[in-house]
């Protein structure tokens, strides 16, 4: 069985680009709408990032690209965490956020890629991808809702 290498999702958020940028790049926000147990972000290419969930624990990431307020990407090692190893191709996927103005709202596009190159069995890659397909759907809904009730 062959699995697709990437997940693509888009959502229109009723907030200006600068506000959505803050919500996806500042730890206080990411640790609320994405993780439920906090986040740490050093917003520089090559720097570290972590996101925590009470149920799933902490996931580590490495910032890849920071082009405010349009493009933000990181490489993360979702489940299972690679045992403290730095996220690199083979043990992680690449998550890319692209923001575009759409009237007084923001179109946020998320692409997560690299599932076919993960150093895992086909079954593990498929399970991870399926979980993230559901996860991005839920998380982007949470982000849109969160954006409506906070100011960044």
C-alpha positions as a Markdown table, in Angstrom:
| # | Residue | x | y | z |
|---|---|---|---|---|
| 1 | Unk | 0.0 | 0.0 | 0.0 |
| 2 | Unk | 1.4 | 3.4 | -0.9 |
| 3 | Unk | 0.6 | 6.4 | 1.3 |
| 4 | Unk | 0.5 | 10.1 | 0.2 |
| 5 | Unk | 3.5 | 12.0 | 1.2 |
| 6 | Unk | 1.7 | 15.1 | 2.4 |
| 7 | Unk | -1.3 | 16.6 | 4.1 |
| 8 | Unk | -2.7 | 19.9 | 2.9 |
| 9 | Unk | -5.3 | 22.0 | 4.7 |
| 10 | Unk | -6.6 | 25.6 | 4.4 |
| 11 | Unk | -8.7 | 27.7 | 6.7 |
| 12 | Unk | -9.9 | 31.3 | 6.5 |
| 13 | Unk | -9.6 | 33.0 | 9.9 |
| 14 | Unk | -11.4 | 36.2 | 10.7 |
| 15 | Unk | -8.4 | 38.1 | 11.8 |
| 16 | Unk | -5.6 | 40.1 | 10.1 |
| 17 | Unk | -2.4 | 38.4 | 8.9 |
| 18 | Unk | -0.3 | 39.9 | 11.7 |
| 19 | Unk | -2.6 | 38.5 | 14.3 |
| 20 | Unk | -2.7 | 35.1 | 12.8 |
| 21 | Unk | 1.1 | 35.2 | 12.5 |
| 22 | Unk | 1.3 | 35.9 | 16.3 |
| 23 | Unk | -1.1 | 33.0 | 17.0 |
| 24 | Unk | 1.1 | 30.5 | 15.1 |
| 25 | Unk | 4.5 | 31.7 | 16.2 |
| 26 | Unk | 4.2 | 32.8 | 19.8 |
| 27 | Unk | 4.5 | 30.2 | 22.5 |
| 28 | Unk | 1.7 | 31.5 | 24.7 |
| 29 | Unk | -0.7 | 31.1 | 21.8 |
| 30 | Unk | 0.6 | 27.8 | 20.3 |
| 31 | Unk | 0.6 | 26.2 | 23.8 |
| 32 | Unk | -3.1 | 27.0 | 24.1 |
| 33 | Unk | -4.8 | 26.3 | 20.7 |
| 34 | Unk | -2.4 | 23.6 | 19.4 |
| 35 | Unk | -0.9 | 22.0 | 22.5 |
| 36 | Unk | -2.8 | 22.0 | 25.7 |
| 37 | Unk | 0.2 | 21.9 | 28.1 |
| 38 | Unk | 2.3 | 24.8 | 26.8 |
| 39 | Unk | 5.0 | 25.4 | 24.1 |
| 40 | Unk | 8.4 | 26.9 | 23.8 |
| 41 | Unk | 9.5 | 28.7 | 20.7 |
| 42 | Unk | 12.8 | 30.3 | 19.8 |
| 43 | Unk | 11.7 | 32.0 | 16.6 |
| 44 | Unk | 14.9 | 31.7 | 14.5 |
| 45 | Unk | 15.8 | 29.3 | 11.7 |
| 46 | Unk | 17.7 | 26.4 | 13.2 |
| 47 | Unk | 16.4 | 27.0 | 16.7 |
| 48 | Unk | 14.4 | 24.7 | 18.9 |
| 49 | Unk | 10.7 | 24.5 | 19.5 |
| 50 | Unk | 8.5 | 22.2 | 21.6 |
| 51 | Unk | 4.8 | 21.7 | 22.0 |
| 52 | Unk | 3.2 | 19.7 | 24.8 |
| 53 | Unk | 0.0 | 17.9 | 25.4 |
| 54 | Unk | -1.2 | 16.4 | 28.6 |
| 55 | Unk | -2.3 | 13.2 | 26.8 |
| 56 | Unk | 0.6 | 12.9 | 24.4 |
| 57 | Unk | 3.6 | 14.4 | 26.1 |
| 58 | Unk | 6.1 | 16.8 | 24.4 |
| 59 | Unk | 7.0 | 16.9 | 20.8 |
| 60 | Unk | 10.3 | 18.6 | 19.7 |
| 61 | Unk | 10.8 | 20.6 | 16.6 |
| 62 | Unk | 13.4 | 22.6 | 14.7 |
| 63 | Unk | 12.5 | 25.9 | 13.1 |
| 64 | Unk | 13.2 | 25.8 | 9.4 |
| 65 | Unk | 11.9 | 29.1 | 8.0 |
| 66 | Unk | 10.7 | 32.4 | 9.5 |
| 67 | Unk | 9.5 | 35.0 | 6.9 |
| 68 | Unk | 7.0 | 37.3 | 8.9 |
| 69 | Unk | 4.1 | 37.5 | 8.4 |
| 70 | Unk | 3.8 | 35.2 | 5.5 |
| 71 | Unk | 5.7 | 31.9 | 5.9 |
| 72 | Unk | 6.6 | 29.8 | 9.0 |
| 73 | Unk | 7.9 | 26.2 | 8.9 |
| 74 | Unk | 9.3 | 23.7 | 11.3 |
| 75 | Unk | 10.4 | 20.1 | 11.2 |
| 76 | Unk | 8.9 | 18.0 | 13.9 |
| 77 | Unk | 9.1 | 14.5 | 15.1 |
| 78 | Unk | 5.5 | 13.7 | 16.0 |
| 79 | Unk | 4.6 | 10.3 | 17.5 |
| 80 | Unk | 6.7 | 8.5 | 18.3 |
| 81 | Unk | 9.3 | 11.0 | 19.4 |
| 82 | Unk | 12.7 | 10.0 | 18.1 |
| 83 | Unk | 14.1 | 9.7 | 21.6 |
| 84 | Unk | 15.6 | 13.2 | 22.0 |
| 85 | Unk | 17.3 | 13.1 | 18.6 |
| 86 | Unk | 17.2 | 16.4 | 16.6 |
| 87 | Unk | 14.3 | 16.4 | 14.0 |
| 88 | Unk | 15.9 | 15.7 | 10.6 |
| 89 | Unk | 14.6 | 14.2 | 7.4 |
| 90 | Unk | 13.9 | 10.6 | 8.0 |
| 91 | Unk | 12.7 | 11.0 | 11.6 |
| 92 | Unk | 10.4 | 14.0 | 11.2 |
| 93 | Unk | 8.0 | 15.7 | 8.9 |
| 94 | Unk | 8.0 | 19.3 | 7.6 |
| 95 | Unk | 5.1 | 21.6 | 8.6 |
| 96 | Unk | 4.8 | 24.8 | 6.5 |
| 97 | Unk | 2.3 | 27.5 | 7.2 |
| 98 | Unk | 1.6 | 30.1 | 4.5 |
| 99 | Unk | -0.5 | 33.2 | 5.3 |
| 100 | Unk | -2.3 | 35.4 | 2.8 |
| 101 | Unk | -4.7 | 38.3 | 3.2 |
| 102 | Unk | -8.2 | 37.7 | 2.1 |
| 103 | Unk | -10.2 | 40.9 | 2.7 |
| 104 | Unk | -10.1 | 41.5 | 6.4 |
| 105 | Unk | -9.4 | 37.9 | 7.1 |
| 106 | Unk | -6.4 | 35.5 | 6.6 |
| 107 | Unk | -6.2 | 32.4 | 4.5 |
| 108 | Unk | -3.9 | 30.0 | 6.3 |
| 109 | Unk | -2.5 | 27.1 | 4.4 |
| 110 | Unk | -0.8 | 24.2 | 6.2 |
| 111 | Unk | 1.2 | 21.5 | 4.3 |
| 112 | Unk | 2.8 | 18.7 | 6.3 |
| 113 | Unk | 5.2 | 16.6 | 4.2 |
| 114 | Unk | 7.7 | 13.8 | 4.5 |
| 115 | Unk | 5.6 | 10.9 | 5.6 |
| 116 | Unk | 7.0 | 8.5 | 2.9 |
| 117 | Unk | 10.6 | 9.2 | 4.0 |
| 118 | Unk | 10.0 | 8.5 | 7.7 |
| 119 | Unk | 12.3 | 5.8 | 9.1 |
| 120 | Unk | 9.3 | 3.6 | 10.1 |
| 121 | Unk | 7.3 | 0.7 | 8.8 |
| 122 | Unk | 4.6 | 1.4 | 6.2 |
| 123 | Unk | 2.0 | 0.7 | 8.8 |
| 124 | Unk | 3.5 | 3.2 | 11.2 |
| 125 | Unk | 3.8 | 5.9 | 8.5 |
| 126 | Unk | 0.1 | 5.3 | 7.5 |
| 127 | Unk | -1.1 | 5.4 | 11.1 |
| 128 | Unk | 0.9 | 8.6 | 11.8 |
| 129 | Unk | -0.4 | 10.3 | 8.6 |
| 130 | Unk | -4.0 | 9.3 | 9.3 |
| 131 | Unk | -3.7 | 10.7 | 12.9 |
| 132 | Unk | -2.3 | 14.0 | 11.6 |
| 133 | Unk | -5.0 | 14.3 | 8.9 |
| 134 | Unk | -7.6 | 14.2 | 11.7 |
| 135 | Unk | -5.3 | 16.3 | 13.9 |
| 136 | Unk | -4.9 | 19.2 | 11.5 |
| 137 | Unk | -8.6 | 19.3 | 10.9 |
| 138 | Unk | -9.3 | 19.7 | 14.6 |
| 139 | Unk | -6.3 | 22.0 | 15.3 |
| 140 | Unk | -7.2 | 24.4 | 12.6 |
| 141 | Unk | -10.7 | 24.6 | 13.8 |
| 142 | Unk | -9.3 | 25.3 | 17.3 |
| 143 | Unk | -7.1 | 28.0 | 15.9 |
| 144 | Unk | -10.0 | 29.7 | 14.1 |
| 145 | Unk | -12.1 | 29.6 | 17.3 |
| 146 | Unk | -9.2 | 30.8 | 19.4 |
| 147 | Unk | -8.5 | 33.7 | 17.0 |
| 148 | Unk | -12.1 | 34.9 | 17.6 |
| 149 | Unk | -11.6 | 35.2 | 21.3 |
| 150 | Unk | -8.1 | 36.5 | 21.9 |
| 151 | Unk | -6.1 | 39.5 | 20.7 |
| 152 | Unk | -2.5 | 38.9 | 19.8 |
